[in-house]
Amino acid sequence: MKWTDTLAIVEALLEAHPDVDPARVNFMDLMNWVKALPGFDDNPAHCGERILEAIQQTWIDERD
């Protein structure tokens, strides 16, 4: 899984953190949670604010 695999990341986050409100997650926590996901294998330097915003927004959308 890479940073650009937004939907796969969100599905894994939904499973790993089912009780979390994604709108309240700060980007540092989000980045660390993504890096800790099983199957995630990408360079942390390839992550930026836009990627984290996309992940967070998709997580919000998928949760609702």
Secondary structure in CASP SS format (residue, H / E / C, confidence):
PFRMAT SS
TARGET T0000
AUTHOR 0000-0000-0000
METHOD secondary structure of the structure
MODEL  1
M C 1.00
K C 1.00
W C 1.00
T C 1.00
D C 1.00
T H 1.00
L H 1.00
A H 1.00
I H 1.00
V H 1.00
E H 1.00
A H 1.00
L H 1.00
L H 1.00
E H 1.00
A H 1.00
H C 1.00
P C 1.00
D C 1.00
V C 1.00
D C 1.00
P H 1.00
A H 1.00
R H 1.00
V C 1.00
N C 1.00
F H 1.00
M H 1.00
D H 1.00
L H 1.00
M H 1.00
N H 1.00
W H 1.00
V H 1.00
K H 1.00
A C 1.00
L C 1.00
P C 1.00
G C 1.00
F C 1.00
D C 1.00
D C 1.00
N C 1.00
P H 1.00
A H 1.00
H H 1.00
C C 1.00
G C 1.00
E H 1.00
R H 1.00
I H 1.00
L H 1.00
E H 1.00
A H 1.00
I H 1.00
Q H 1.00
Q H 1.00
T H 1.00
W H 1.00
I H 1.00
D H 1.00
E H 1.00
R H 1.00
D C 1.00
END
